Amino acid sequence: MQKNFRVDQNSYDFNLLSEKAKIIYGNLKFVQKLSQELNGMHAVLNRAKNAYIEDLKEEIVQKKSGVDFISFLQDD
């Protein structure tokens, strides 16, 4: 089975790598996968942070005005 991969603009055959290069390649793939997972987690955390900010703003407005704006939007 021929497994090719690219680094920069060059293509390489995984089967022709030395054992040390294969280990380094494995480490690279691990780091790339972890980076993708962390990017996804970052997006989720940003979304949660923004939701908390909006909730906090609503709570502050409600406290100042005495009006619960959320109750106007909810169906009974």
PAKOL-447176 format. One record per residue: x, y, z of N, C-alpha, C, O in turn. Coordinates in steps of 0.001 Angstrom, whole numbers. Example, Ala and Ser with C-alpha at 12.3 -4.5 7.8 and 13.67 -1.06 7.14 Angstrom:
<atoms>
<atom n_east="13190" n_north="-5690" n_up="7800" ca_east="12300" ca_north="-4500" ca_up="7800" c_east="13200" c_north="-3300" c_up="7800" o_east="14236" o_north="-3319" o_up="8465"/>
<atom n_east="12850" n_north="-2250" n_up="7080" ca_east="13670" ca_north="-1060" ca_up="7140" c_east="12900" c_north="30" c_up="7870" o_east="13409" o_north="1138" o_up="8039"/>
</atoms>
This chain:
<atoms>
<atom n_east="834" n_north="-1177" n_up="0" ca_east="0" ca_north="0" ca_up="0" c_east="882" c_north="1245" c_up="0" o_east="1729" o_north="1411" o_up="878"/>
<atom n_east="688" n_north="2086" n_up="-951" ca_east="1482" ca_north="3301" ca_up="-1049" c_east="715" c_north="4436" c_up="-383" o_east="-430" o_north="4723" o_up="-732"/>
<atom n_east="1365" n_north="5070" n_up="574" ca_east="746" ca_north="6172" ca_up="1306" c_east="1587" c_north="7417" c_up="1074" o_east="2694" o_north="7541" o_up="1598"/>
<atom n_east="1052" n_north="8326" n_up="290" ca_east="1770" ca_north="9564" ca_up="15" c_east="1243" c_north="10683" c_up="902" o_east="72" o_north="10693" o_up="1280"/>
<atom n_east="2107" n_north="11608" n_up="1221" ca_east="1707" ca_north="12790" ca_up="1970" c_east="2528" c_north="13966" c_up="1462" o_east="3576" o_north="13800" o_up="839"/>
<atom n_east="2019" n_north="15157" n_up="1747" ca_east="2683" ca_north="16367" ca_up="1259" c_east="3187" c_north="17194" c_up="2433" o_east="2523" o_north="17326" o_up="3461"/>
<atom n_east="4364" n_north="17739" n_up="2252" ca_east="4935" ca_north="18720" ca_up="3175" c_east="5405" c_north="19868" c_up="2309" o_east="6213" o_north="19695" o_up="1397"/>
<atom n_east="4882" n_north="21044" n_up="2612" ca_east="5104" ca_north="22211" ca_up="1758" c_east="4594" c_north="21847" c_up="362" o_east="3423" o_north="21495" o_up="221"/>
<atom n_east="5401" n_north="21916" n_up="-633" ca_east="4950" ca_north="21594" ca_up="-1991" c_east="5488" c_north="20246" c_up="-2478" o_east="5370" o_north="19918" o_up="-3659"/>
<atom n_east="6071" n_north="19477" n_up="-1578" ca_east="6693" ca_north="18216" ca_up="-1962" c_east="5856" c_north="17023" c_up="-1524" o_east="5267" o_north="17039" o_up="-444"/>
<atom n_east="5802" n_north="15986" n_up="-2361" ca_east="5093" ca_north="14761" ca_up="-2058" c_east="6101" c_north="13686" c_up="-1658" o_east="7170" o_north="13566" o_up="-2256"/>
<atom n_east="5737" n_north="12901" n_up="-627" ca_east="6636" ca_north="11865" ca_up="-126" c_east="5873" c_north="10554" c_up="20" o_east="4668" o_north="10553" o_up="272"/>
<atom n_east="6577" n_north="9446" n_up="-139" ca_east="6021" ca_north="8113" ca_up="65" c_east="6329" c_north="7693" c_up="1500" o_east="7491" o_north="7547" o_up="1881"/>
<atom n_east="5283" n_north="7505" n_up="2280" ca_east="5450" ca_north="7134" ca_up="3685" c_east="6275" c_north="5857" c_up="3834" o_east="7093" o_north="5748" o_up="4748"/>
<atom n_east="6067" n_north="4908" n_up="2953" ca_east="6759" ca_north="3621" ca_up="3046" c_east="8270" c_north="3735" c_up="2853" o_east="9014" o_north="2837" o_up="3247"/>
<atom n_east="8721" n_north="4821" n_up="2257" ca_east="10156" ca_north="5001" ca_up="2031" c_east="10854" c_north="5761" c_up="3158" o_east="12068" o_north="5961" o_up="3114"/>
<atom n_east="10097" n_north="6183" n_up="4159" ca_east="10693" ca_north="6933" ca_up="5268" c_east="11468" c_north="6009" c_up="6197" o_east="11169" o_north="4820" o_up="6301"/>
<atom n_east="12455" n_north="6566" n_up="6863" ca_east="13163" ca_north="5819" ca_up="7902" c_east="12231" c_north="5656" c_up="9104" o_east="11202" o_north="6327" o_up="9184"/>
<atom n_east="12578" n_north="4790" n_up="10014" ca_east="11754" ca_north="4582" ca_up="11213" c_east="11633" c_north="5882" c_up="12018" o_east="10560" o_north="6209" o_up="12525"/>
<atom n_east="12737" n_north="6610" n_up="12126" ca_east="12706" ca_north="7882" ca_up="12857" c_east="11771" c_north="8872" c_up="12163" o_east="11010" o_north="9571" o_up="12832"/>
<atom n_east="11817" n_north="8941" n_up="10840" ca_east="10946" ca_north="9847" ca_up="10087" c_east="9481" c_north="9437" c_up="10253" o_east="8602" o_north="10297" o_up="10315"/>
<atom n_east="9213" n_north="8130" n_up="10326" ca_east="7839" ca_north="7667" ca_up="10529" c_east="7320" c_north="8089" c_up="11897" o_east="6153" o_north="8455" o_up="12034"/>
<atom n_east="8176" n_north="8039" n_up="12904" ca_east="7790" ca_north="8483" ca_up="14251" c_east="7513" c_north="9987" c_up="14246" o_east="6526" o_north="10446" o_up="14822"/>
<atom n_east="8383" n_north="10740" n_up="13597" ca_east="8191" ca_north="12185" ca_up="13504" c_east="6895" c_north="12497" c_up="12761" o_east="6147" o_north="13392" o_up="13154"/>
<atom n_east="6634" n_north="11756" n_up="11686" ca_east="5391" ca_north="11935" ca_up="10929" c_east="4180" c_north="11663" c_up="11831" o_east="3202" o_north="12410" o_up="11807"/>
<atom n_east="4254" n_north="10605" n_up="12615" ca_east="3172" ca_north="10279" ca_up="13552" c_east="2961" c_north="11394" c_up="14556" o_east="1825" o_north="11746" o_up="14876"/>
<atom n_east="4063" n_north="11953" n_up="15056" ca_east="3967" ca_north="13080" ca_up="15993" c_east="3321" c_north="14289" c_up="15322" o_east="2498" o_north="14975" o_up="15928"/>
<atom n_east="3690" n_north="14544" n_up="14085" ca_east="3113" ca_north="15649" ca_up="13327" c_east="1607" c_north="15460" c_up="13169" o_east="844" o_north="16400" o_up="13388"/>
<atom n_east="1171" n_north="14260" n_up="12793" ca_east="-256" ca_north="13997" ca_up="12617" c_east="-1007" c_north="14177" c_up="13940" o_east="-2115" o_north="14713" o_up="13966"/>
<atom n_east="-391" n_north="13723" n_up="15034" ca_east="-1006" ca_north="13882" ca_up="16358" c_east="-1198" c_north="15358" c_up="16683" o_east="-2271" o_north="15761" o_up="17133"/>
<atom n_east="-171" n_north="16158" n_up="16459" ca_east="-233" ca_north="17585" ca_up="16761" c_east="-1267" c_north="18279" c_up="15869" o_east="-1993" o_north="19159" o_up="16331"/>
<atom n_east="-1334" n_north="17888" n_up="14599" ca_east="-2325" ca_north="18480" ca_up="13701" c_east="-3750" c_north="18156" c_up="14167" o_east="-4627" o_north="19020" o_up="14150"/>
<atom n_east="-3968" n_north="16909" n_up="14580" ca_east="-5300" ca_north="16512" ca_up="15055" c_east="-5649" c_north="17250" c_up="16335" o_east="-6770" o_north="17734" o_up="16491"/>
<atom n_east="-4701" n_north="17339" n_up="17245" ca_east="-4930" ca_north="18050" ca_up="18496" c_east="-5216" c_north="19527" c_up="18237" o_east="-6070" o_north="20118" o_up="18896"/>
<atom n_east="-4516" n_north="20114" n_up="17296" ca_east="-4741" ca_north="21509" ca_up="16936" c_east="-6162" c_north="21710" c_up="16400" o_east="-6819" o_north="22692" o_up="16744"/>
<atom n_east="-6633" n_north="20791" n_up="15565" ca_east="-8004" ca_north="20879" ca_up="15052" c_east="-9019" c_north="20776" c_up="16186" o_east="-10008" o_north="21509" o_up="16207"/>
<atom n_east="-8775" n_north="19867" n_up="17129" ca_east="-9683" ca_north="19711" ca_up="18263" c_east="-9700" c_north="20977" c_up="19118" o_east="-10758" o_north="21416" o_up="19570"/>
<atom n_east="-8526" n_north="21555" n_up="19333" ca_east="-8457" ca_north="22774" ca_up="20133" c_east="-9128" c_north="23947" c_up="19430" o_east="-9757" o_north="24782" o_up="20081"/>
<atom n_east="-9000" n_north="24017" n_up="18111" ca_east="-9694" ca_north="25064" ca_up="17362" c_east="-11212" c_north="24910" c_up="17514" o_east="-11931" o_north="25897" o_up="17672"/>
<atom n_east="-11681" n_north="23678" n_up="17465" ca_east="-13104" ca_north="23422" ca_up="17665" c_east="-13547" c_north="23800" c_up="19065" o_east="-14606" o_north="24401" o_up="19249"/>
<atom n_east="-12741" n_north="23449" n_up="20046" ca_east="-13044" ca_north="23797" ca_up="21435" c_east="-13048" c_north="25312" c_up="21613" o_east="-13890" o_north="25853" o_up="22330"/>
<atom n_east="-12115" n_north="25989" n_up="20968" ca_east="-12050" ca_north="27447" ca_up="21037" c_east="-13338" c_north="28060" c_up="20495" o_east="-13864" o_north="29009" o_up="21075"/>
<atom n_east="-13842" n_north="27531" n_up="19401" ca_east="-15088" ca_north="28032" ca_up="18818" c_east="-16259" c_north="27817" c_up="19775" o_east="-17096" o_north="28704" o_up="19943"/>
<atom n_east="-16319" n_north="26647" n_up="20400" ca_east="-17396" ca_north="26349" ca_up="21350" c_east="-17303" c_north="27286" c_up="22558" o_east="-18315" o_north="27815" o_up="23016"/>
<atom n_east="-16097" n_north="27486" n_up="23065" ca_east="-15928" ca_north="28364" ca_up="24217" c_east="-16276" c_north="29809" c_up="23887" o_east="-16864" o_north="30505" o_up="24715"/>
<atom n_east="-15925" n_north="30266" n_up="22703" ca_east="-16289" ca_north="31626" ca_up="22295" c_east="-17804" c_north="31779" c_up="22217" o_east="-18361" o_north="32792" o_up="22640"/>
<atom n_east="-18456" n_north="30768" n_up="21677" ca_east="-19919" ca_north="30821" ca_up="21585" c_east="-20544" c_north="30854" c_up="22976" o_east="-21480" o_north="31616" o_up="23219"/>
<atom n_east="-20036" n_north="30039" n_up="23880" ca_east="-20543" ca_north="30035" ca_up="25254" c_east="-20285" c_north="31380" c_up="25928" o_east="-21158" o_north="31915" o_up="26612"/>
<atom n_east="-19085" n_north="31922" n_up="25734" ca_east="-18745" ca_north="33222" ca_up="26322" c_east="-19706" c_north="34295" c_up="25836" o_east="-20203" o_north="35093" o_up="26630"/>
<atom n_east="-19965" n_north="34318" n_up="24546" ca_east="-20880" ca_north="35311" ca_up="23984" c_east="-22293" c_north="35148" c_up="24535" o_east="-22984" o_north="36135" o_up="24785"/>
<atom n_east="-22719" n_north="33901" n_up="24723" ca_east="-24044" ca_north="33654" ca_up="25295" c_east="-24104" c_north="34156" c_up="26730" o_east="-25103" o_north="34751" o_up="27134"/>
<atom n_east="-23045" n_north="33924" n_up="27506" ca_east="-23011" ca_north="34424" ca_up="28882" c_east="-23031" c_north="35947" c_up="28917" o_east="-23689" o_north="36540" o_up="29772"/>
<atom n_east="-22323" n_north="36575" n_up="28005" ca_east="-22321" ca_north="38039" ca_up="27942" c_east="-23730" c_north="38551" c_up="27657" o_east="-24191" o_north="39498" o_up="28294"/>
<atom n_east="-24417" n_north="37923" n_up="26696" ca_east="-25792" ca_north="38332" ca_up="26373" c_east="-26721" c_north="38120" c_up="27568" o_east="-27556" o_north="38974" o_up="27865"/>
<atom n_east="-26577" n_north="36987" n_up="28252" ca_east="-27394" ca_north="36723" ca_up="29440" c_east="-27131" c_north="37772" c_up="30513" o_east="-28062" o_north="38249" o_up="31163"/>
<atom n_east="-25885" n_north="38126" n_up="30693" ca_east="-25528" ca_north="39124" ca_up="31690" c_east="-26121" c_north="40492" c_up="31343" o_east="-26645" o_north="41188" o_up="32212"/>
<atom n_east="-26034" n_north="40865" n_up="30072" ca_east="-26626" ca_north="42130" ca_up="29635" c_east="-28130" c_north="42146" c_up="29900" o_east="-28667" o_north="43133" o_up="30402"/>
<atom n_east="-28802" n_north="41054" n_up="29561" ca_east="-30247" ca_north="40970" ca_up="29794" c_east="-30578" c_north="41093" c_up="31272" o_east="-31533" o_north="41772" o_up="31647"/>
<atom n_east="-29788" n_north="40437" n_up="32104" ca_east="-30004" ca_north="40489" ca_up="33549" c_east="-29803" c_north="41913" c_up="34076" o_east="-30567" o_north="42378" o_up="34922"/>
<atom n_east="-28783" n_north="42598" n_up="33578" ca_east="-28515" ca_north="43967" ca_up="34013" c_east="-29650" c_north="44892" c_up="33590" o_east="-30100" o_north="45720" o_up="34381"/>
<atom n_east="-30116" n_north="44758" n_up="32350" ca_east="-31223" ca_north="45599" ca_up="31863" c_east="-32481" c_north="45319" c_up="32667" o_east="-33204" o_north="46242" o_up="33041"/>
<atom n_east="-32742" n_north="44044" n_up="32933" ca_east="-33929" ca_north="43679" ca_up="33706" c_east="-33855" c_north="44291" c_up="35103" o_east="-34851" o_north="44813" o_up="35606"/>
<atom n_east="-32705" n_north="44230" n_up="35717" ca_east="-32531" ca_north="44769" ca_up="37067" c_east="-32745" c_north="46278" c_up="37073" o_east="-33393" o_north="46810" o_up="37975"/>
<atom n_east="-32198" n_north="46980" n_up="36058" ca_east="-32324" ca_north="48437" ca_up="35989" c_east="-33751" c_north="48865" c_up="35668" o_east="-34253" o_north="49834" o_up="36236"/>
<atom n_east="-34415" n_north="48133" n_up="34745" ca_east="-35733" ca_north="48559" ca_up="34280" c_east="-36874" c_north="47932" c_up="35069" o_east="-37980" o_north="48470" o_up="35119"/>
<atom n_east="-36594" n_north="46793" n_up="35681" ca_east="-37652" ca_north="46074" ca_up="36373" c_east="-38548" c_north="45298" c_up="35430" o_east="-39553" o_north="44735" o_up="35864"/>
<atom n_east="-38209" n_north="45254" n_up="34138" ca_east="-39011" ca_north="44558" ca_up="33136" c_east="-38249" c_north="43323" c_up="32658" o_east="-37072" o_north="43398" o_up="32305"/>
<atom n_east="-38940" n_north="42193" n_up="32656" ca_east="-38351" ca_north="40946" ca_up="32178" c_east="-38662" c_north="40806" c_up="30689" o_east="-39736" o_north="40332" o_up="30318"/>
<atom n_east="-37715" n_north="41223" n_up="29833" ca_east="-37919" ca_north="41192" ca_up="28393" c_east="-38048" c_north="39767" c_up="27860" o_east="-38732" o_north="39538" o_up="26863"/>
<atom n_east="-37404" n_north="38822" n_up="28509" ca_east="-37463" ca_north="37432" ca_up="28066" c_east="-38888" c_north="36893" c_up="28161" o_east="-39310" o_north="36114" o_up="27306"/>
<atom n_east="-39636" n_north="37297" n_up="29191" ca_east="-41012" ca_north="36808" ca_up="29348" c_east="-41889" c_north="37246" c_up="28189" o_east="-42864" o_north="36560" o_up="27879"/>
<atom n_east="-41584" n_north="38360" n_up="27535" ca_east="-42360" ca_north="38807" ca_up="26374" c_east="-42131" c_north="37897" c_up="25165" o_east="-42997" o_north="37794" o_up="24296"/>
<atom n_east="-40991" n_north="37251" n_up="25105" ca_east="-40648" ca_north="36415" ca_up="23958" c_east="-41059" c_north="34959" c_up="24115" o_east="-41075" o_north="34210" o_up="23139"/>
<atom n_east="-41390" n_north="34556" n_up="25331" ca_east="-41721" ca_north="33159" ca_up="25582" c_east="-43210" c_north="32915" c_up="25398" o_east="-44040" o_north="33764" o_up="25722"/>
<atom n_east="-43533" n_north="31730" n_up="24868" ca_east="-44934" ca_north="31313" ca_up="24747" c_east="-45372" c_north="30703" c_up="26062" o_east="-44619" o_north="29960" o_up="26692"/>
<atom n_east="-46582" n_north="31013" n_up="26474" ca_east="-47102" ca_north="30422" ca_up="27719" c_east="-47849" c_north="29151" c_up="27469" o_east="-48347" o_north="28533" o_up="28410"/>
</atoms>
